[in-house]
Amino acid sequence: MDAAAAPERRRRARELGIPLGRYRPGRLNAITDVAGVKVGHCTLVHGAGALQVGRGPVRTGVTCILPNPANLFEERVVGGCFTLNGAGEVSGLTQLMEWGLIETPIFLTNTLSVGAVSDGAVKWMVEKYPGIGREHDVIIPIVGECDDSWLNDIAGGHVHEEHVHEAIRAASDGPVPEGNVGGGTGMICCDFKAGIGTSSRKLPQALGGYTVGVLVMSNFGLMRQLRMGGLPVGELLEPRYGALPHREKSYGSIIAVVATDAPLITHQLNRLAKRAALGVGRVGSSAMHGSGEIMLAFSTANMVPRQTRKMVYRVKLLLDQRLDPLYEAVIEATEEAILNSLCMAEDMDGVNGNLSRAIPLEEVRTVAAHWRRMTEPPRRRQD
């Protein structure tokens, strides 16, 4: 890659002709295709040169996912999770596993900012719902992390309460910015610049017509492992790009958040989250010893009230035998979300002049075009 060349226009994976499964994406091809879900980012980029802890360079941020923006604390959504490899953290995960409910926004950030983001989330929640800690239970915000220390002054404490609030205020149900944004600002995947990515699938009406959306913060893997739509892109690119400077440790992790409007309860969402891990594997992850692959899932179909005079609360429930199309959809959407995190990211320099290169899209497009030519059925000769 010529450092002096003009940067490529970034495009999502689907625009490159990569084979990405059989189900159609939603209108936005994003987690926000699930009605009611909103996403916002706060991106922090400033400084350059040598690392000075506390001063920068800063390449980090916060991403916020609102499963029920109207009143999440009072009307909780049903949730689940799955951990493929646990060398990572999502605060609030043990309560989610115990209760199967999500009652705070979901936040993504860097490893050493989990506490700061949790503090900012608590303050926002207490201001919005003053009864927390008095007439209501206390809360434990859900905050997931990945290590961005190759580009970011991670120990410098640059994420603060106002950044959490900015991400919440920015939350929208429209298109989701991808790549070097929010919590994904300093993230790297398979030795290329990555970050935040998202995708969705809409099942046909005959299979329920449900929508599945996935948002990821990608930060895992080696170049040689990278597969895009089953194509060995990493192996093909490594002879040319493998010698470029790149991080040589901390090959992890990924946080994936799955949303759906299918009426699922916790054990089913746990199973759906487990299938998201198969999507991570499709891209090339081997869930290395030091990486954390943690998947969260929630359904917007059933809102569980915090307070009610009723003895019994009735929920809708999809039969387990009807889950298979959702499993396939979440695998496809997870794979594409990760690829979008790569394809939409741009070159980024960081601490000590470390430079993470964006994946070369034209070369990926060429690989995909070659695959299509090789797999096209032969045309019949017309006499």
Phi, psi and omega in degrees: 000125181279117183298335183272349183290153177294141181295145177291148170290128183280139181224151178288159188302322183298329181287348182266359179083017179287135177291122190229033173098183189254339181276149182278144175286165173287183186302318182262351187052052185209164178300334180286359170290340173282116188306132177096342182278135177234152179226137176221154180232151162233121186248130182242111178223112173198155181086162178202163174095211186295145178293127171232103187303126182096345180242336177127193001296153183248125178218077186204192180166194182223135171244138182237132174244123179255106181290328180216083188299335186295311185195067186297326182292318182275329181239088187281150177261154178282136184225169176203180184198167175206135176248117178279309172223135194258024177275057181197185185213140165227107179293146183085000185290323182295322177292321176300318179295325183283312185266333185070029182227148175242125185232007175227162169302161175257129183242148175233137182200193178274165189304313186274004178252007181302315181296318180295319179293320177298317178299316179296322179293319178300314181298318179297316181295318181294323177293324182282325182231084188299342181283353180300130179085356177240272177278346178247165174299162169285170181237156174231100182301148177268114183227117178257154185222156165220161186269115179251025190290346179288336179245338190243146171287078190292331181274002187277354177064047186271347179268126184232175181307318183295334179286325175297314181294325178295319178297321179294314180297329182281352186299133184219154175264016179266202177303144183258119173301142185233169178088232186280064182223155173052221179299339181273003188307316184256017187270156185225142179223125178053041176070008172245158178296137180221214180149235180268138174215156181211160178195168179211166173222141178245116180286149174298156181302326180297339179253014176114338180070017184284156176250139173237127177237146180228137169235135182234153165243104192265131183202042189230165160088169179249153182304316184296339182277342191295126174234138181236109184062031181084353182273137184282060186299318181300316179297324181287328181274336187300320179304328182267324189250351184294337181276352178296148178303137178204165180295147185240014174206177180058052179279073176189155025210202172211138168248127177242133177242122182252131175238146176209154173261006175290140183282088183246149173255180195301314184296329178286323177291326173301318180290322177296317178299324179297322179289333174300327177297330176294326175295323176296318178296326178301328182280342175130357181295137171250013179051063186299161184310318186263014183252160178238115176248101186238128184243129174248152178214146175213157177241136178267003186285330182236120175259124183259116184291143176291320181233135177201150176276351183287152174273329184233137175244125184266138179234155171280150183215123174282135179297141180305326181294347181261009185279338189305316178298325177295323178299313180296319181296319183288328176296312179299314184293324178294314178303312183291325178299318178296316179296324176294325178297328177282311187292331182268350179283153179242162175312142176214129172265163183206216187300139177057027179076008176303135183234121176257121184273144173286149178295137182285107189291324181296324178290322175296317179298322179296318178299315180296320179295320178297318178299317181297319179296321182289334185257354178293136177294147180296141179282143177286139177286133178254121181279000000 
